[in-house]
């Protein structure tokens, strides 16, 4: 569940994506906070890493203050493909117990 939570956090809440070579915010947490959106896109203090759902699933996130790390795909198609693959890996590797 923690891995799914982290994937959600770095995509749906604090997702950024490249569009025409520029970083754009799409996550709800960024779109609702001009300060954090500016931090995510422009700040030298923020780390922007290539979109890697395996790394994202393991990455801890902050519930207070701005995030220090953001992950960006080069397209939404890349994000969808990679997240889909990661979710399949989580289900195959760690299926739920059915007692």
Beta strands, then each sheet from edge to edge (+ up, - down):
strand 1: 16-19
strand 2: 22-25
strand 3: 47-50
strand 4: 69-73
sheet 1: 2+ 1- 4- 3-
end
